Amino acid sequence: MKEVGGINYVDTLSRSGLFLGARNGFSPEPVSPENLNLFDIPSMTVTDKVPFDEVTAYIEQAVESGTMAVFCFHGIGDDYIVTSREYHQKIIDYLQVKEDQIWVATMAEIAAHLSK
């Protein structure tokens, strides 16, 4: 699933110099930054169909193991792989309650931080 036209796009992205990193959206297990390929960052794709307890368990697993949990959102309220605004806000509210334990950042911010 990491190929386009039979070519591994992870390697192509890495060599392109166009991006600092990329999430994969296919494997939601948290990974420690030391063992991370910045162009193949595991993430959980979230839609309204993903039970909220799975989302919070993913967050808690990352907190407990001192790693990161990355989410893939494509369409908040509309578009492709839709997550409703209400469900997205529910996740944000959960993260805000834990703001003393969790750094919430964009993929670009995370990749820039890890590439230092």
VOPAGU-2260 file (C-alpha; in pm, 1 decimal, decimal comma):
REM VOPAGU-2260
SITE   aa  ch    i         X         Y         Z
SITE  MET   A    0       0,0       0,0       0,0
SITE  LYS   A    1     298,3     230,6      -4,9
SITE  GLU   A    2     341,6     221,3    -378,8
SITE  VAL   A    3     221,8     427,2    -671,6
SITE  GLY   A    4     279,4     277,7   -1014,2
SITE  GLY   A    5     488,4       3,6    -854,3
SITE  ILE   A    6     728,5     254,9    -695,9
SITE  ASN   A    7     765,1     297,1    -321,0
SITE  TYR   A    8     653,4     653,9    -256,5
SITE  VAL   A    9     812,9     665,4      90,5
SITE  ASP   A   10    1160,4     659,9     -63,2
SITE  THR   A   11    1056,5     904,9    -335,6
SITE  LEU   A   12     919,8    1153,7     -79,0
SITE  SER   A   13    1235,1    1125,8     126,6
SITE  ARG   A   14    1464,0    1191,9    -169,9
SITE  SER   A   15    1249,9    1472,3    -313,5
SITE  GLY   A   16    1344,5    1730,9     -53,5
SITE  LEU   A   17     992,1    1874,5     -81,4
SITE  PHE   A   18     873,8    1761,4     261,7
SITE  LEU   A   19    1011,7    1722,9     612,8
SITE  GLY   A   20     807,1    1408,1     670,4
SITE  ALA   A   21     483,8    1224,8     598,2
SITE  ARG   A   22     239,5    1008,8     787,0
SITE  ASN   A   23     122,6     679,8     641,8
SITE  GLY   A   24    -234,8     648,2     770,1
SITE  PHE   A   25    -215,4     268,5     765,7
SITE  SER   A   26     -61,6     158,9    1094,7
SITE  PRO   A   27    -177,3     337,5    1407,5
SITE  GLU   A   28      70,2     191,7    1657,0
SITE  PRO   A   29     269,2     459,3    1837,6
SITE  VAL   A   30     641,3     457,2    1755,8
SITE  SER   A   31     923,7     613,8    1953,4
SITE  PRO   A   32    1096,6     901,8    1775,5
SITE  GLU   A   33    1427,3     712,6    1785,4
SITE  ASN   A   34    1283,7     434,6    1565,2
SITE  LEU   A   35    1090,7     657,1    1330,6
SITE  ASN   A   36    1118,5     696,9     955,1
SITE  LEU   A   37    1006,2    1058,7     911,7
SITE  PHE   A   38     855,2     970,2     574,4
SITE  ASP   A   39     656,3     673,9     706,8
SITE  ILE   A   40     509,5     800,6    1033,9
SITE  PRO   A   41     236,1     569,1    1162,5
SITE  SER   A   42     -99,8     736,9    1209,8
SITE  MET   A   43    -461,4     657,4    1283,5
SITE  THR   A   44    -708,7     760,7    1016,5
SITE  VAL   A   45   -1011,1     898,6    1199,2
SITE  THR   A   46   -1367,0     914,7    1073,5
SITE  ASP   A   47   -1693,9     910,3    1264,1
SITE  LYS   A   48   -1692,6     531,1    1219,2
SITE  VAL   A   49   -1388,4     489,0    1447,0
SITE  PRO   A   50   -1518,3     438,9    1801,6
SITE  PHE   A   51   -1416,7     719,4    2035,9
SITE  ASP   A   52   -1276,3     470,9    2287,5
SITE  GLU   A   53   -1031,8     350,6    2018,5
SITE  VAL   A   54    -916,6     707,3    1961,5
SITE  THR   A   55    -866,5     769,3    2334,1
SITE  ALA   A   56    -693,5     431,2    2380,2
SITE  TYR   A   57    -449,8     527,9    2102,6
SITE  ILE   A   58    -378,8     857,2    2279,3
SITE  GLU   A   59    -336,0     688,7    2617,5
SITE  GLN   A   60    -104,3     423,0    2471,9
SITE  ALA   A   61     120,0     699,9    2337,9
SITE  VAL   A   62     114,5     890,9    2668,5
SITE  GLU   A   63     197,3     578,0    2869,3
SITE  SER   A   64     481,0     475,0    2639,7
SITE  GLY   A   65     619,6     827,9    2598,1
SITE  THR   A   66     573,5     824,0    2222,5
SITE  MET   A   67     346,3    1006,6    1984,0
SITE  ALA   A   68       1,0     942,9    1846,3
SITE  VAL   A   69     -53,3    1087,4    1499,7
SITE  PHE   A   70    -396,6    1133,5    1347,7
SITE  CYS   A   71    -490,0    1150,2     982,5
SITE  PHE   A   72    -785,3    1375,3     902,2
SITE  HIS   A   73    -884,0    1452,2     544,3
SITE  GLY   A   74   -1221,4    1618,7     556,5
SITE  ILE   A   75   -1352,2    1785,3     869,5
SITE  GLY   A   76   -1722,3    1825,2     801,3
SITE  ASP   A   77   -1696,2    1741,0     430,9
SITE  ASP   A   78   -1466,5    1613,9     156,5
SITE  TYR   A   79   -1279,2    1283,6     149,1
SITE  ILE   A   80   -1261,0    1039,9     446,3
SITE  VAL   A   81   -1506,2    1258,6     638,5
SITE  THR   A   82   -1492,8    1333,0    1009,8
SITE  SER   A   83   -1782,0    1542,1    1139,2
SITE  ARG   A   84   -1703,2    1873,1    1303,6
SITE  GLU   A   85   -1868,7    1746,8    1622,1
SITE  TYR   A   86   -1654,2    1431,5    1639,7
SITE  HIS   A   87   -1338,0    1628,2    1563,3
SITE  GLN   A   88   -1426,9    1873,4    1841,0
SITE  LYS   A   89   -1484,8    1582,9    2081,9
SITE  ILE   A   90   -1126,8    1466,2    2016,6
SITE  ILE   A   91    -993,0    1820,3    2061,0
SITE  ASP   A   92   -1182,4    1852,0    2390,2
SITE  TYR   A   93   -1028,8    1524,1    2511,4
SITE  LEU   A   94    -679,9    1645,8    2421,8
SITE  GLN   A   95    -735,1    1981,2    2593,3
SITE  VAL   A   96    -815,1    1808,0    2920,9
SITE  LYS   A   97    -472,0    1642,2    2897,2
SITE  GLU   A   98    -280,6    1945,9    2771,6
SITE  ASP   A   99     -30,7    1917,2    3057,7
SITE  GLN   A  100      65,8    1567,9    2927,7
SITE  ILE   A  101      30,2    1608,2    2553,0
SITE  TRP   A  102     193,9    1830,9    2291,7
SITE  VAL   A  103     -52,8    1885,9    2007,5
SITE  ALA   A  104     114,6    1994,2    1684,2
SITE  THR   A  105      86,1    1975,3    1307,5
SITE  MET   A  106     272,9    1713,1    1106,4
SITE  ALA   A  107     507,8    1986,8     979,5
SITE  GLU   A  108     586,5    2098,0    1337,0
SITE  ILE   A  109     653,1    1741,1    1448,7
SITE  ALA   A  110     874,0    1660,0    1151,3
SITE  ALA   A  111    1071,8    1983,5    1197,9
SITE  HIS   A  112    1118,9    1910,0    1568,3
SITE  LEU   A  113    1232,9    1551,4    1507,2
SITE  SER   A  114    1468,2    1640,0    1223,8
SITE  LYS   A  115    1676,2    1874,3    1444,4
